[in-house]
């Protein structure tokens, strides 16, 4: 389930919520109970072996072409 970041315009606090993509545009009250919030744009961090395939060598300095 995606995590969305929000900022409260009343108390200026930020918070995150995990919710289905179908609810990404739904109102999100802050933990303090304020309702004037805005969804922040965030980036997705890709980590792990699925995001960075193992090198097979053959690149400069990885395959022995540097002296």
NUDORO-303982 format. One record per residue: residue number from 1; residue in three letters; chain; x, y, z of N, C-alpha, C in turn. Coordinates in Angstrom, 3 decimals. Example, Ala and Ser with C-alpha at 12.3 -4.5 7.8 and 13.67 -1.06 7.14 Angstrom:
BEGIN
1 | ALA | A | 13.190 | -5.690 | 7.800 | 12.300 | -4.500 | 7.800 | 13.200 | -3.300 | 7.800 $
2 | SER | A | 12.850 | -2.250 | 7.080 | 13.670 | -1.060 | 7.140 | 12.900 | 0.030 | 7.870 $
This chain:
BEGIN
1 | UNK | A | 0.851 | -1.168 | 0.000 | 0.000 | 0.000 | 0.000 | 0.907 | 1.243 | 0.000 $
2 | UNK | A | 0.631 | 2.206 | -0.870 | 1.468 | 3.405 | -0.946 | 1.365 | 4.280 | 0.305 $
3 | UNK | A | 2.441 | 5.000 | 0.567 | 2.484 | 5.964 | 1.660 | 2.465 | 7.362 | 1.060 $
4 | UNK | A | 1.578 | 8.205 | 1.538 | 1.441 | 9.578 | 1.053 | 1.818 | 10.543 | 2.164 $
5 | UNK | A | 2.523 | 11.615 | 1.803 | 2.927 | 12.635 | 2.769 | 2.005 | 13.843 | 2.636 $
6 | UNK | A | 1.665 | 14.434 | 3.771 | 0.765 | 15.585 | 3.822 | 1.365 | 16.655 | 4.724 $
7 | UNK | A | 0.931 | 17.900 | 4.513 | 1.308 | 19.016 | 5.391 | 0.035 | 19.711 | 5.832 $
8 | UNK | A | -0.035 | 20.005 | 7.109 | -1.173 | 20.723 | 7.664 | -0.924 | 22.218 | 7.517 $
9 | UNK | A | -1.883 | 22.922 | 6.966 | -1.736 | 24.376 | 6.804 | -2.010 | 25.124 | 8.103 $
10 | UNK | A | -2.704 | 24.496 | 9.039 | -3.003 | 25.159 | 10.316 | -1.820 | 25.096 | 11.279 $
11 | UNK | A | -1.281 | 23.898 | 11.501 | -0.191 | 23.758 | 12.475 | 1.174 | 23.578 | 11.801 $
12 | UNK | A | 1.218 | 23.542 | 10.487 | 2.415 | 23.379 | 9.644 | 3.157 | 22.065 | 9.874 $
13 | UNK | A | 2.527 | 21.121 | 10.543 | 3.140 | 19.808 | 10.738 | 3.013 | 18.951 | 9.483 $
14 | UNK | A | 3.913 | 17.994 | 9.342 | 3.824 | 17.041 | 8.249 | 3.537 | 15.660 | 8.826 $
15 | UNK | A | 2.891 | 14.828 | 8.035 | 2.552 | 13.472 | 8.467 | 2.393 | 12.588 | 7.248 $
16 | UNK | A | 2.429 | 11.293 | 7.464 | 2.281 | 10.325 | 6.393 | 1.121 | 9.399 | 6.686 $
17 | UNK | A | 0.475 | 8.950 | 5.614 | -0.607 | 7.982 | 5.721 | -0.416 | 6.888 | 4.689 $
18 | UNK | A | -0.671 | 5.660 | 5.094 | -0.718 | 4.566 | 4.139 | -2.173 | 4.370 | 3.771 $
19 | UNK | A | -2.441 | 4.445 | 2.461 | -3.813 | 4.276 | 1.999 | -3.807 | 3.770 | 0.567 $
20 | UNK | A | -4.891 | 3.145 | 0.137 | -4.954 | 2.663 | -1.244 | -4.880 | 3.821 | -2.235 $
21 | UNK | A | -4.376 | 3.549 | -3.423 | -4.278 | 4.583 | -4.456 | -5.647 | 5.172 | -4.771 $
22 | UNK | A | -6.700 | 4.371 | -4.656 | -8.052 | 4.859 | -4.932 | -8.486 | 5.932 | -3.946 $
23 | UNK | A | -7.810 | 6.039 | -2.788 | -8.136 | 7.046 | -1.777 | -7.089 | 8.150 | -1.689 $
24 | UNK | A | -6.172 | 8.216 | -2.666 | -5.075 | 9.180 | -2.585 | -5.553 | 10.626 | -2.592 $
25 | UNK | A | -6.692 | 10.914 | -3.196 | -7.204 | 12.281 | -3.247 | -8.208 | 12.609 | -2.163 $
26 | UNK | A | -8.513 | 11.633 | -1.306 | -9.490 | 11.853 | -0.238 | -8.905 | 12.784 | 0.832 $
27 | UNK | A | -9.753 | 13.559 | 1.521 | -9.262 | 14.438 | 2.592 | -8.496 | 13.647 | 3.651 $
28 | UNK | A | -7.452 | 14.263 | 4.202 | -6.622 | 13.610 | 5.212 | -6.407 | 14.565 | 6.373 $
29 | UNK | A | -7.193 | 14.459 | 7.435 | -6.987 | 15.330 | 8.591 | -5.660 | 15.014 | 9.276 $
30 | UNK | A | -4.999 | 16.036 | 9.797 | -3.717 | 15.833 | 10.469 | -3.943 | 15.163 | 11.825 $
31 | UNK | A | -2.882 | 14.631 | 12.429 | -3.017 | 13.986 | 13.739 | -3.562 | 14.899 | 14.826 $
32 | UNK | A | -3.431 | 16.217 | 14.656 | -3.959 | 17.177 | 15.636 | -5.445 | 17.461 | 15.398 $
33 | UNK | A | -6.019 | 16.919 | 14.317 | -7.447 | 17.100 | 14.043 | -7.783 | 18.199 | 13.052 $
34 | UNK | A | -6.784 | 18.923 | 12.555 | -7.050 | 19.975 | 11.571 | -7.397 | 19.349 | 10.219 $
35 | UNK | A | -8.243 | 20.024 | 9.471 | -8.680 | 19.471 | 8.186 | -8.103 | 20.190 | 6.979 $
36 | UNK | A | -7.400 | 21.308 | 7.175 | -6.822 | 22.060 | 6.057 | -5.432 | 21.504 | 5.755 $
37 | UNK | A | -5.382 | 20.417 | 4.995 | -4.118 | 19.760 | 4.674 | -3.916 | 19.703 | 3.169 $
38 | UNK | A | -2.671 | 19.503 | 2.780 | -2.329 | 19.405 | 1.364 | -1.388 | 18.214 | 1.188 $
39 | UNK | A | -1.607 | 17.450 | 0.112 | -0.748 | 16.307 | -0.181 | 0.548 | 16.817 | -0.792 $
40 | UNK | A | 1.681 | 16.303 | -0.303 | 2.991 | 16.718 | -0.785 | 3.445 | 15.795 | -1.914 $
41 | UNK | A | 4.217 | 16.340 | -2.826 | 4.816 | 15.519 | -3.868 | 6.051 | 14.844 | -3.283 $
42 | UNK | A | 6.152 | 13.554 | -3.473 | 7.286 | 12.811 | -2.956 | 7.895 | 11.991 | -4.076 $
43 | UNK | A | 9.117 | 11.528 | -3.860 | 9.775 | 10.667 | -4.826 | 9.803 | 9.251 | -4.292 $
44 | UNK | A | 9.919 | 8.316 | -5.174 | 9.973 | 6.913 | -4.792 | 11.430 | 6.483 | -4.778 $
45 | UNK | A | 11.862 | 5.905 | -3.692 | 13.226 | 5.404 | -3.586 | 13.215 | 3.918 | -3.929 $
46 | UNK | A | 13.990 | 3.534 | -4.916 | 14.095 | 2.133 | -5.280 | 15.389 | 1.586 | -4.693 $
47 | UNK | A | 15.259 | 0.550 | -3.884 | 16.429 | -0.063 | -3.278 | 16.323 | -1.563 | -3.401 $
48 | UNK | A | 17.419 | -2.239 | -3.178 | 17.409 | -3.690 | -3.211 | 17.859 | -4.238 | -4.547 $
49 | UNK | A | 17.908 | -5.549 | -4.637 | 18.444 | -6.211 | -5.823 | 17.552 | -6.040 | -7.044 $
50 | UNK | A | 16.271 | -5.837 | -6.866 | 15.385 | -5.666 | -8.014 | 15.631 | -4.330 | -8.706 $
51 | UNK | A | 16.060 | -3.328 | -7.979 | 16.274 | -2.004 | -8.559 | 17.680 | -1.841 | -9.122 $
52 | UNK | A | 18.633 | -2.572 | -8.611 | 20.020 | -2.429 | -9.055 | 20.571 | -3.795 | -9.433 $
53 | UNK | A | 20.419 | -4.188 | -10.710 | 20.902 | -5.508 | -11.106 | 22.413 | -5.616 | -10.925 $
54 | UNK | A | 22.867 | -6.804 | -10.637 | 24.298 | -7.048 | -10.416 | 25.075 | -6.819 | -11.696 $
55 | UNK | A | 26.235 | -6.255 | -11.553 | 27.102 | -6.000 | -12.695 | 27.739 | -7.311 | -13.147 $
56 | UNK | A | 27.853 | -7.470 | -14.461 | 28.477 | -8.670 | -14.994 | 29.923 | -8.397 | -15.371 $
57 | UNK | A | 30.493 | -7.301 | -14.911 | 31.852 | -6.928 | -15.308 | 31.801 | -6.280 | -16.680 $
58 | UNK | A | 32.854 | -6.195 | -17.365 | 32.842 | -5.686 | -18.725 | 32.831 | -4.181 | -18.836 $
59 | UNK | A | 32.533 | -3.435 | -17.770 | 32.594 | -1.982 | -17.825 | 34.016 | -1.529 | -17.562 $
60 | UNK | A | 34.333 | -0.324 | -17.944 | 35.687 | 0.168 | -17.693 | 35.986 | 0.094 | -16.201 $
61 | UNK | A | 37.117 | -0.368 | -15.849 | 37.585 | -0.579 | -14.482 | 36.865 | -1.733 | -13.801 $
62 | UNK | A | 35.779 | -2.215 | -14.354 | 35.118 | -3.389 | -13.818 | 35.499 | -4.614 | -14.628 $
63 | UNK | A | 35.992 | -4.393 | -15.840 | 36.345 | -5.502 | -16.712 | 37.815 | -5.548 | -17.044 $
64 | UNK | A | 38.618 | -4.756 | -16.359 | 40.057 | -4.821 | -16.534 | 40.616 | -3.956 | -17.655 $
65 | UNK | A | 39.862 | -2.958 | -18.134 | 40.370 | -2.138 | -19.220 | 41.225 | -0.981 | -18.722 $
66 | UNK | A | 41.234 | -0.689 | -17.436 | 42.026 | 0.422 | -16.894 | 43.402 | -0.095 | -16.467 $
67 | UNK | A | 44.413 | 0.762 | -16.579 | 45.734 | 0.329 | -16.139 | 46.158 | 1.034 | -14.893 $
